[in-house]
Each structure stands twice: as C-alpha cells, then as structure tokens.
Amino acid sequence: MSETVNIHQAKTHLSRLLERVQAGEEITIAKAGKPIAVLTAVRDRPKERVPGMDKGRVVIHDDFDDPLPEFDPDYMHPEDPMRDLLR
C-alpha cells in the first residue's frame, strides 16, 4: 500500500512513517500536491568490501599507461585535424 503525505506531515510524524516503511509500506512525500520523494525500506545491504579480495584476479601490464597507437600521429589518417596537434 502506498500513501502520500505532505512535507509538514512527514516532519511531524517521521518516526511513525518510518515504522510503516519498515513494515513494507511505501510513503510518497509531496510538496503542494506534487510528489518529490519516496520513503522505502532498505532491502538488502551490499556485502562488506574486503581489501585485497580480488588479489591475483586483476593483471595490470607494465605497458598499461603507454600511449595508445591510434593517438600516435604516425598511425593517424593524414587528413585528421588532431594529427598536427599531437606532433
């Protein structure tokens, strides 16, 4: 079930609204009758990240930050306007 409340009601009854949201309801907060926010329960919290959990899975090669060949003026089309800027 969904209910719409105005900002004043939301501020006045926030604790009650949060209890209802926790029970599964969805509350829409409106300003001058126009919806501006939705209160919903947090479903699943993401798993806590553990530093180093992908160790050995990611490989960064020594030439990782070398210039890409397509930006080398010698590999560019002769009429490419960027060619002269890169020289």
N, C-alpha and C positions, 0 to 999 in steps of 0.2 A: 504494500500500500504506500502511496506517495501523498504527501501533504505539502502545501505551500504556505509559508509564513512570511510576514514582513520583517524587516530588519529589527524593529523595536521588539516584536515578539521573540525573535531569535536571541537578542541580547538579554531580555528579561528571563527567558526560560531555557537558556542554553543547556544547563545540566539535564533537564527533563528531555530536551530534544536529543541530546547525546545518548541518553539511556535508550530512547526509542530507536535511534540509529544502530546502537549496539545490538538491539534485539532483531535487526534486519530491515527496519523501515528506511525509506529514503526521504529526506526532507529537502524541499526546494526553498531557498531564501530569495525573496523578491523585494525590489525597490520600486515603489509606485506601481505595483502590479506586474512589473517586468522581471522575470527570473534572472538572477545574477550569480547564484551559486547553488551547489547541491551538496548536502551533507550525506555521506555514505560511509559505511563501516570499512575499515581496512581489512581486506580479505586475508591474503597470505603475505606474510613478511618475507622479503627475499632472504636467501641464505646468507649468513655472515661470510664476508670475503676473508680468505686466509692468504696472507702474503706468501708468495712462492708456490702456490698450489698448481701452477702450470709449468713449473720448472722442468726443463727437458722437452717440453712440447713446442716451444717457440724458438725458432732459429733466426738470428739476425746475422747476416753475412757481413764480412769485412767491407764489401763494396756497397753497403746499404745506402750510404749518403753520397755516393759518387753521382756526378751529373748524368741525367738520362740522355741516351743517344739522340732522341728526337729533338732535344733542345740544343744539340751541338750544331752550330751553323753549317758545318760541312755535310750534315745529314739532312738539312732542310731544303725545301724546294727553292730554286734560285730566285723566284719572284715573291717569296714570303717576306712581308714587311718587317717581321721580327728578326730576320736573319742579320740585318745590318746592326740592329740594336744589341745583339748578343756578341758581336765581334769586339 
